């Protein structure tokens, strides 16, 4: 399987007590780093036993080197990956907040469908 697209360095903070206000710092109990974007598809494809190639962009930063090493370790061919000197992988950040919010086990997330197919004249959205 040929996977083509942009790879992100995903940083996920877990155990954050509350969303920080602008300029405020919060402690997290742990930090997880993983590869996002098209590298996720490459990782899953390789895990399912497919011969997989990753065509993405990497830079000269340490994260780019780790990405290539990690992909090689799981058997993903990166020979089609473009190397850009002076460039760095883009970074995304996510936080895991306590389970008391709108998506807690007691109030599970109910995805909305767009366009909202449930709307009919006089109808109401699901609870």
Residue, then its C-alpha position, 0 to 999 in steps of 0.5 A: x500500500x502506498x501512503x501519501x500525505x503529510x506527517x505530523x508529530x503529535x504531542x498528547x498531554x494526559x492528566x491535565x486538570x483543566x484547560x489552561x487560560x491564555x498565558x497559564x501553565x498546567x501540569x500534565x501527568x504524562x506526555x505521549x508522542x506519536x506520528x500523526x497524519x499519513x504516518x498513522x495509515x502507514x503504521x496501521x497498514x504495516x501492522x495488518x501485514x501489507x507491504x507499505x510505503x510512505x511518501x511524505x515530507x521530512x526535514x533535518x530535525x531530530x523528529x524527522x530522523x526518528x520518524x524514518x527510524x520508526x517506520x524502518x523498524x516496522x518495515x515501512x519503505x520510506x524511499x519515496x519520502x522527500x527530504x527538505x533541509x532546514x524544514x521540521x515536521x509540523x507539530x500538533x498538540x492535544x490534551x486529555x482533560x478529566x472525565x467530567x466534561x461533555x464527553x465523559x462516560x456519563x455523557x458520551x459524545x454523540x457525533x453530529x452528522x453534517x449536513x444534519x439529516x435528522x432535521x425535518x420540518x418540526x423535528x428536534x435534534x436527538x438528546 
